[in-house]
Every structure is written in structure tokens, then in C-alpha cells.
Amino acid sequence: DIPTKRELDVLKAVARGCNTHEVAAELKISENTVETFRKRLIQKFCAKNAIDMVVKAMAKGWIEIG
């Protein structure tokens, strides 16, 4: 599955180390919505957790760190 633009926004914020509250404030969405996006992304990348999700997203070229 290809991440949506909004999922990528959440993914990039998580990769920068933002917590749920910070992501919600930055994107002007609820914390529940952030958690929904995070869970969906973890499923899409077949990841074990948020760190694994970021590593797999980097490996697939969806995000860059640095």
C-alpha cells in the first residue's frame, strides 16, 4: 500500500521524533486521528512498532532523515 499524503505527514513527524500531541498540534488534527494514522502506517509497512515503521519507510524511499 502506498501511504497517503496525510499519512506521510504523520510519518515524517514521527521520524523527527514528535510525539502524538506534537504531531496533532503541528497538523491541526486530533490525537486520536494521529494514532489512527500511526496504526495504519504500521500495518502498511508490516512494522512491529513506530521505530520499525520509520526504518522500513526509509528503506522503501518514502522518507529521508537528515
C-alpha positions in Angstrom: 0.0 0.0 0.0 1.1 3.5 -0.8 0.9 6.0 2.1 -1.5 8.9 1.6 -0.2 12.5 1.8 -1.6 12.8 5.3 0.0 9.5 6.3 3.3 10.8 5.0 2.9 14.0 7.0 2.4 11.9 10.2 5.2 9.5 9.2 7.7 12.4 8.7 6.7 14.0 12.1 7.2 10.6 13.9 10.5 10.2 12.1 11.6 13.6 13.5 10.8 12.4 17.0 7.5 14.2 17.6 5.1 12.6 20.0 1.3 12.2 19.4 0.5 15.5 21.0 3.1 17.4 18.9 2.0 15.8 15.7 -1.6 16.6 16.4 -0.8 20.3 17.1 1.5 20.6 14.0 -1.0 19.0 11.6 -4.1 20.5 13.4 -5.7 17.1 13.8 -6.8 15.3 17.0 -4.5 13.0 18.9 -6.9 10.1 18.1 -6.5 10.8 14.4 -2.7 10.7 14.8 -2.9 7.4 16.5 -5.2 6.0 13.7 -2.7 7.2 11.1 0.2 5.7 13.1 -1.6 2.3 13.4 -2.5 2.3 9.7 1.1 3.1 8.7 2.5 0.3 11.0 0.1 -2.1 9.2 1.1 -0.8 5.7 4.8 -1.3 6.4 4.2 -4.6 8.3 6.2 -3.0 11.1 6.4 -4.1 14.8 6.4 -0.5 16.2 6.9 3.1 15.2 10.7 2.8 15.0 10.4 -0.2 12.7 7.9 1.7 10.7 10.3 4.6 10.2 13.2 2.2 9.3 11.0 0.4 6.7 9.7 3.7 5.3 13.3 4.9 4.8 14.3 1.6 3.2 11.4 2.0 0.7 12.3 5.6 0.0 9.2 7.2 1.4 11.1 9.4 3.8 14.7 10.7 4.3 16.3 11.6 7.6 19.0 14.3 7.7 
